[in-house]
Amino acid sequence: MNLSDAITKTTNVSSIPKSPPESRAMIPSEPGFILLVEDDFMLRGSLATVLGAEGYRVECEANALDALRRLERPPKPSLILLDIMLPYMDGLEFRALQRNMHELADIPVIVITAVGIRPEIAEDLDLVTAFSKPLDRPRLLAAIRRYCLPKAS
C-alpha cells in the first residue's frame, strides 16, 4: 500500500487487518537509524540531539503525514519514536497505516505521549512500549537500545 492509498482508506484502528508475516517484503533496516515523529519543536530538537550523541542517526518529522511520506523512500529506519497527539493524523492512525504497508510493518514503534495509551490499544497496534512525558531519559534510551543499537563508528 502506498501513501495515497493509505490516506484515502479509513484509518479506523479496529477495521485495519494485521499484515500476515509471510507477506511482508524483507527490506533491511539501516542500523542505528531512528525516525522521530514529534510535533513539539523543543522536544523534537532535544531528543534528536540526545540520540545523535548516543550514536544514532535521527531524522525528524513534525507530523504523521510527513512521516508516512518519509517511509516511502529508503533507507528504512530501524525504529520509530512516535508521539500520539500529532496534527493532521494522530500517532495511532499512523501506526495502523504503517502496519498495512507490508515492507514497513515490521519497524518497531516506541510511543512517547502526554496522554497515555490503553494497554489493549498498544497490544492491538503491536507497540513495543510507551513512555509518558516528561520522558525518563535513561529508561527511554535503554528501551531504544533493545530494538535499535547505535551505528558502529
Secondary structure, DSSP 8 states (H G I E B T S, - for coil): --HHHHHHS---GGGS----GGGS----B-TTEEEEE---HHHHHHHHHHHHHTT-EEEEESSHHHHHHHHTSSSB-SEEEEESS-SSS-HHHHHHHHHHSTTTTTS-EEEEESS---HHHHHHTT--EEEESS--HHHHHHHHHHH------
